[in-house]
Every structure is written in C-alpha cells, then in structure tokens.
C-alpha cells in the first residue's frame, strides 16, 4: 500500500489534491481513499490531507503516520511543522519551492534519503502562469507523477478534469504537464550527475 501525506495551508487546495490523487489511482484501476485532517479551519492555517493507494480494498481509516510520500505545498511549513515525521527510508518527497533541498536547509534530510526520490518544483510560479492564482495542488500532482512513476500524467489530467471544468481545468492540466516536464528534466540531470 502506498501512503501519501500532503501538507499545506488552508486555501491551497490540499484536500482537493488528495481527492484528485485518489481519482487518478481509480483511473488506473487501483483502490484509493482520500481524507483530510483539520486543525483550525481557516485560510492560511496548516492543513494535512492523506491518500492511500493499493491494488486491493483499503480497510485502514486512521491518519498516515509513516508516509511513503510527502508532498509539501507550502515550504514555510518546513520550519513550523515536522513534515518529515515518520517518512519511510525509501520515501518520496516533493516540495513546492524554487530552492533546492540544500538551500532550504534540508541537507540532513537529503543525506538520509534517496536523492532520486527528493525534489522541488516551483509549483506556485507555474500555477500563477497558467491559472493566475497561487494554487499549487494540481501542479504538484503532475510533479509527483514524474518523480515517482506511480501514477501517470494522463491519470492526473483525468482527475483534474473530473474535479474542475472549463478554463480552470485547462489551466490546471497545462500546469500539471509543465511540472511533470520540469521534474522529469530534474531527474534526468540528477541521473547524469
């Protein structure tokens, strides 16, 4: 079972990201569940959402304490919340940032985990270009598809179109595709280094 924890702030689409990820998994014939965990439900407050993906029925209902995947939608949370708590040794980490792990002060995390499973993507900038709003959720799903290969970009695009319509869907699909290409290039450069 793949267990994913998404950290962000209220208003960034954290819950929608988990829902779209589960839709993408369903699109690929897998079982999935998505659910949020709220503290104070207000814009800007820390929010966590969870997604589980498996090839068989999922009976667990508790929060994910040992994620295989961390997606961090707001890098300011890196200094406020222990987002890395419980991360499995072979876990994937995708952070919304223009800065590298070293520049973010995460060199120790980078040393303890596989470098081919850690990356950053400027999701907010990509979202602003395609949507005109700083909503990194769908963008990061495109980046996650490229980083992990565990879901396809096509499944992410389907999930976006199931959640949104019209120009919002088109903008999110384009943003997710740009993030996918960005992360693919980053991973190719890392492999060459």
KALIN-V381508 format. One record per backbone hydrogen bond with DSSP energy under -0.5 kcal/mol. CO is the residue of the C=O (numbers start at 1). NH is the residue of the N-H. E is the energy in kcal/mol with one decimal. If there is no record, write none. Layout:
((CO	NH	E) (CO	NH	E))
This chain:
((1	3	-0.5) (2	4	-0.5) (2	53	-2.4) (3	68	-2.8) (3	69	-1.7) (4	51	-2.2) (5	7	-0.5) (5	71	-2.2) (6	49	-2.3) (7	73	-3.5) (8	47	-2.9) (9	12	-2.2) (10	44	-2.2) (12	137	-0.7) (13	17	-2.2) (14	18	-1.8) (15	19	-2.2) (16	20	-2.9) (17	21	-2.3) (18	22	-2.0) (19	23	-2.2) (20	24	-2.5) (21	25	-1.9) (22	26	-2.4) (23	27	-2.4) (24	28	-1.0) (25	28	-0.6) (25	30	-2.3) (26	29	-2.3) (31	54	-2.4) (33	52	-2.4) (35	50	-3.2) (37	48	-1.7) (39	41	-0.6) (40	42	-1.8) (42	45	-2.0) (45	10	-2.6) (46	39	-0.5) (47	8	-2.3) (48	37	-2.8) (49	6	-3.1) (50	35	-2.0) (51	4	-3.1) (52	33	-1.9) (53	2	-3.1) (54	31	-2.9) (57	59	-0.6) (63	65	-0.7) (67	88	-2.4) (68	92	-2.7) (69	5	-2.6) (70	94	-2.5) (71	7	-2.8) (71	73	-0.7) (72	96	-2.6) (74	77	-1.9) (75	78	-1.3) (76	79	-1.2) (77	80	-1.4) (77	81	-2.7) (81	83	-2.1) (82	85	-1.5) (84	87	-2.2) (88	91	-2.2) (89	114	-0.6) (92	70	-2.4) (93	119	-2.2) (94	72	-2.9) (95	97	-1.2) (95	121	-2.2) (96	75	-0.6) (100	104	-1.7) (101	106	-3.1) (102	105	-1.4) (106	110	-2.5) (107	111	-2.0) (108	112	-1.4) (109	113	-0.9) (114	117	-1.9) (115	118	-1.2) (117	93	-2.8) (119	95	-1.9) (121	97	-1.3) (121	123	-2.6) (122	126	-2.1) (123	127	-2.7) (124	128	-2.5) (125	129	-1.9) (126	130	-2.0) (127	131	-3.5) (127	132	-1.0) (127	133	-0.7) (128	132	-0.9) (133	135	-1.9) (134	136	-0.7) (136	140	-2.5) (137	141	-1.3) (138	142	-1.6) (139	143	-1.9) (140	144	-2.7) (141	145	-2.1) (142	146	-1.6) (143	147	-2.6) (144	148	-2.6) (144	149	-0.5) (145	149	-1.7) (152	156	-1.8) (153	157	-2.8) (154	158	-2.3) (155	159	-2.2) (156	160	-2.5) (157	161	-2.3) (158	162	-1.7) (159	163	-1.6) (160	164	-3.0) (165	168	-1.0) (165	169	-1.2) (166	170	-2.3) (167	171	-2.7) (168	172	-2.2) (169	173	-2.7) (170	174	-2.4) (171	175	-2.3) (172	176	-2.7) (173	177	-2.3) (174	178	-2.1) (175	179	-2.3) (176	180	-2.4) (177	181	-2.3) (178	182	-2.5) (179	183	-2.7) (180	184	-2.4) (181	185	-2.3) (182	186	-2.2) (183	187	-2.7) (184	188	-2.3) (185	189	-2.5) (186	190	-2.1) (187	191	-2.1) (188	192	-1.7) (189	193	-1.5))
